[in-house]
Amino acid sequence: MAQASSSLGATISEPPVPAIARSVARGASKRDAAAEVFQRFASRLIRLASTRLDSSVRRRRDPEDVVQSVFRTFFRRLGEG
């Protein structure tokens, strides 16, 4: 298990992304795996987008919209192989 720090500084265990992919290969629900990936990374990616997006992009798109687009593209391409 990968270790991650919570916002309170506590260390929590998370399965690494390859482990999630293997669980899908063994028959776990793709929807469950996608939800786990989204839950794990969405807030971090939103914070990253908030700090990295150029102000001209931020005027047109919220960081949440950018992250949603990233996930949509990621899962579509993952499904395509």
Helices and strands as residue ranges (DSSP letters): E 2-5, E 11-14, H 17-25, H 30-52, H 55-60, H 63-80
